[in-house]
Amino acid sequence: MRLKHWVFMLGLGFSLPAMAECSFRLADGKLLRCGMAGIEVLDRLGQPLLKEQLTLGVSTNSVERGQSVEVWSYKTKADMGGDFLLSIEFTDGKVSNISRKQQDRL
């Protein structure tokens, strides 16, 4: 029984940093996270400042196609204060990555 508990805690320890890396808490307390649909992001942040369509891994073979990723860019405030630039990546219509950069940080 102790071994199962230890394995569970070890797995949880490895998964928590990964979950925290793909989330962002807004100034109003709402959370952006991986797996959200685009409509949920629009509901929380509105229209992005910029939308980009990227194709990764393009192949010359007509059967294979590159993976398409859409990136939405925002300037917003976080719950911890300060302005942030957010880049939210969507794969297959769901948030797959959230990159952030704090503005005017001393």
C-alpha positions as CSV (number, residue, x, y, z in Angstrom):
1,M,0.0,0.0,0.0
2,R,2.8,2.4,0.8
3,L,4.4,1.7,-2.6
4,K,1.2,2.7,-4.4
5,H,1.0,5.9,-2.3
6,W,4.6,6.7,-3.1
7,V,4.1,6.2,-6.8
8,F,1.0,8.4,-6.8
9,M,2.8,11.2,-5.0
10,L,5.8,11.0,-7.3
11,G,3.5,11.1,-10.4
12,L,1.7,14.1,-8.9
13,G,4.9,15.9,-8.3
14,F,5.9,15.6,-11.9
15,S,2.5,16.6,-13.3
16,L,1.9,19.7,-11.2
17,P,4.7,21.8,-12.8
18,A,3.5,20.8,-16.3
19,M,0.0,21.9,-15.4
20,A,1.1,25.2,-13.9
21,E,3.2,25.9,-17.0
22,C,0.1,25.8,-19.3
23,S,-2.1,28.2,-17.3
24,F,-2.5,31.9,-16.7
25,R,-4.7,33.6,-14.1
26,L,-6.2,36.9,-15.2
27,A,-6.7,40.0,-13.0
28,D,-10.4,39.1,-12.6
29,G,-9.4,35.7,-11.2
30,K,-10.5,33.7,-14.3
31,L,-8.1,31.0,-15.4
32,L,-6.7,30.3,-18.9
33,R,-5.5,26.7,-19.3
34,C,-4.5,24.2,-21.9
35,G,-7.4,22.2,-23.4
36,M,-9.8,25.2,-23.4
37,A,-11.7,25.9,-26.6
38,G,-11.2,29.1,-28.5
39,I,-14.7,30.3,-27.6
40,E,-13.8,30.1,-23.9
41,V,-10.7,32.2,-24.5
42,L,-12.7,34.8,-26.4
43,D,-15.2,34.9,-23.5
44,R,-12.4,35.7,-21.0
45,L,-10.2,38.0,-23.1
46,G,-12.2,39.2,-26.2
47,Q,-10.7,39.5,-29.6
48,P,-6.9,39.1,-29.8
49,L,-4.7,41.9,-31.0
50,L,-3.2,39.6,-33.6
51,K,-4.0,36.2,-35.0
52,E,-1.3,34.1,-36.9
53,Q,-1.6,30.8,-38.7
54,L,1.6,28.7,-38.5
55,T,2.3,25.4,-40.3
56,L,5.0,23.3,-38.7
57,G,6.8,20.4,-40.3
58,V,5.8,20.9,-43.9
59,S,6.5,17.9,-46.1
60,T,7.0,17.7,-49.8
61,N,4.9,14.5,-49.9
62,S,1.4,15.2,-50.9
63,V,0.0,12.6,-48.4
64,E,1.8,14.1,-45.4
65,R,0.9,17.6,-44.3
66,G,2.4,19.9,-41.7
67,Q,0.7,20.5,-38.4
68,S,-1.3,23.8,-38.3
69,V,-1.0,26.0,-35.2
70,E,-3.0,29.2,-34.7
71,V,-1.5,31.8,-32.3
72,W,-3.5,34.6,-30.7
73,S,-1.7,37.5,-29.1
74,Y,-3.1,39.6,-26.2
75,K,-1.9,42.3,-23.8
76,T,-3.6,41.8,-20.5
77,K,-3.2,42.1,-16.7
78,A,-2.5,39.1,-14.4
79,D,-3.9,38.5,-10.9
80,M,-0.4,39.1,-9.5
81,G,-0.4,42.6,-11.1
82,G,1.4,44.0,-14.1
83,D,0.9,43.9,-17.8
84,F,1.6,40.8,-19.7
85,L,2.0,39.9,-23.4
86,L,0.3,36.5,-23.9
87,S,0.7,34.2,-26.9
88,I,-1.9,31.5,-26.9
89,E,-1.3,28.6,-29.3
90,F,-4.2,26.5,-30.5
91,T,-3.9,23.0,-32.0
92,D,-7.0,21.3,-33.3
93,G,-9.1,24.2,-31.9
94,K,-7.9,23.8,-28.3
95,V,-5.3,25.7,-26.3
96,S,-2.0,23.8,-26.5
97,N,0.5,26.3,-25.1
98,I,0.4,29.7,-23.2
99,S,3.5,31.9,-23.4
100,R,3.8,35.0,-21.3
101,K,6.1,37.9,-20.9
102,Q,5.8,40.6,-18.2
103,Q,6.0,44.2,-19.4
104,D,8.0,46.9,-17.6
105,R,9.4,44.5,-15.0
106,L,12.2,46.1,-12.9
